[in-house]
Amino acid sequence: MAAVKEKSKNQIKTENAFELTSLFEFSSVVNASLDLKFIFNHFLLTMMGKFLSLKGIVILENRSNIFKTEIAKGIQNDSSKTEWKISKIPKRIIFIDKEDKRRYHWIKDFHTIGITMLIPLIARDRIVGIAGITPGNRTKLTDKETLYIKSIANIAAVAIEKGLFIQELSVVNRQLDRKIQELNTLFEVGKEFNSVLEKNRLIKLLIFSVMGQIGVNRYFLCLEEDDTMNVVAEKLDRKNHADVCEYIPSLTKPMLVSAMTGKTESKWRGLLEDIGIEAVIPLQLQQQTKGLLALGEKLNKDIYTQKDLEFLSSLGNLAMISLDNVRLFNDAIEKQKMEDELIIAREIQKGLLPAILPTIPSFEIAAVNISSKQVGGDYYDVIKLSSKHFVIAIGDVSGKGTPASLLMASLQATIRALVPLGLSLSELTKRVNDLIYENTSNGRFITFFWGILDTESMIFKYVNAGHNPPMLVHVDGSLELLDKGGMILGIINSGISYAEGEVTLKKDDLLVLYTDGVNESMSSENIEFGDERLCSLVTQHRTDDAKTVLNNLVESVKLHSINAAQSDDITIVVLKTKSAKLA
Amino acid sequence: MSNFKVGIRENQNVQVVDLKGYLDAHTAPELEKIFQALIDKKNFNIVVNCRDLNYISSAGLGVFMAYIEDVRKNSGDIKLSNMSAKIYNVFDLLGFPLLYDITSDEAEAIQNFCSKK
């Protein structure tokens, strides 16, 4: 008996030493590794070896109460589930029996795959996972075995937890690196965007950055230009984006095409899928969708993440701000150009109008031209032909700015060149028309009135080529409109004839020539000055001298259009007969 | 003005593009011009040597994305070599190693062209 006891004591000692060595070995091996797979494998093999188990499984908590199979041995793949719903895990080693199956609904899942013993993996008092094995037909453990398994399980649990931390850390680290890279891109692109003042280069930069960052090379980019959505850049295998554009303004958030479910959205989805688009990013300016970045499949076939969409949205909106700045910049340049042009136009016009009016014996003459901001093409002239003959002309060239000024210059040159020919007024007008016609591009024309005053006979011969008829007011208040003539200048070439009108001027007669800037001047309430008001004003002031009549007219028009922008030139020529001479 | 330089040389019938300095949104168009010129001249076997590349941004990477298909359609390739760890990290972060042949040195990249033939 004693010998037997002695022997078994020795045996126990040897066994203890063996177990300690194996524990130590196990600990150093699993703790030296950060590779979770290796830890699971080593742990499971150790357990299976210890209990001669043919089956083994390790599951880890993935998220609250959901466990995932990390490693399984000796279990047929089709019978092994990968996700386990487990709650209320006892912190002890379990030999699965009827009582356990009744108390823990999840235990039967282990039983089904032939696992009979469960070992909780506890790290810092928290169950991180469960290991299961099949130790033959054993149903209980000795105290020593329990202690050994608990030790191994604890060592494994701590190593697993450490491994999990490191795994998580490297994932977080990589996400952080990626975030830094994204921010760098935004920062750099933003900086570059702001220094680029050319739209096409900006668009190219946006596309390059998107392609590089996301790893995609199928796309199209729409931008709103003059109230319509236009495709400004694209690379697609199939094209049919025309119909796609109309949906853009309704899109306010970046979206995966596959997530489009609404009624209108699903029609759009079909169109986008047809051309291979996977993600759409609205480009916004002050919360208004002004464009769209549509991207195809990533080259690595990954699905777009929410983070991708957020990044693209930021990048796109940065680009929009810069594009808008480019537009504003170009507008400012355009405006400056126009202003410069207007200054030139105004100078041309000023140079063409008579600086000093010739004195006409027995007549008073007064004239004014007030050019609008836009500079219209008003023209007037008083030319002395001889001591008794004077040409009085007024005209309005269509259009504004430099082109109108230049046409006006050619009108003036034509008149001055033709007048000395001594032809009849109607023949002259015909020739002026032909020359103007030849010198105008389509759509330009001139309304023109001119007459020749004979200060001896007091006869005023005139031709009116579509101009507002000048008003001749006699001293008794009766009014004549000088409207004989013909077609506006510059519309039809030759073959048209102009009728010549003739009036004899009497003492105190008042002749008022004007352009449509007078009768069509607008008040701030959009009311026209009107022909009637002009008529009654002229009639009312018929006894005043020429200068006073002119000033009164100008004042009235100015008063009428106070607070309203002057949209057209105002030109008035007033002629007053001082004394009647008889021929 | 820009601290980016591109050079081209030939090595065993492969066009080697040497990048130097900063390839970013500002300088990306320069590389674009080079690729366009190579493709126009029907040079489709290209190795981009990144030994002296100090920085690359996504706009720079975008240039590679923009031309890779044209080149591969013509049974060529754009291979990348001699990246510093810092540059490789950017390529890696954005998933380029899956899409591009990235080798540690130029000779290996050229070898890969030859063995393909």
Interface residues (C-beta under 8 A of the other chain):
Chain A: R174 D177 R178 Q181 N184 T185 E188 V189 K191 E192 F193 S195 R201 K204 L205 I207 F208 S209 V210 M211 G212 Q213 G215 V216 N217 L299 N300 D302
Chain B: D24 A25 H26 A28 P29 E32 S57 S58 A59 G60 L61 G62 V63 F64 M65 A66 I68 E69 N89 V90 L93 L94 G95 F96 L98 L99
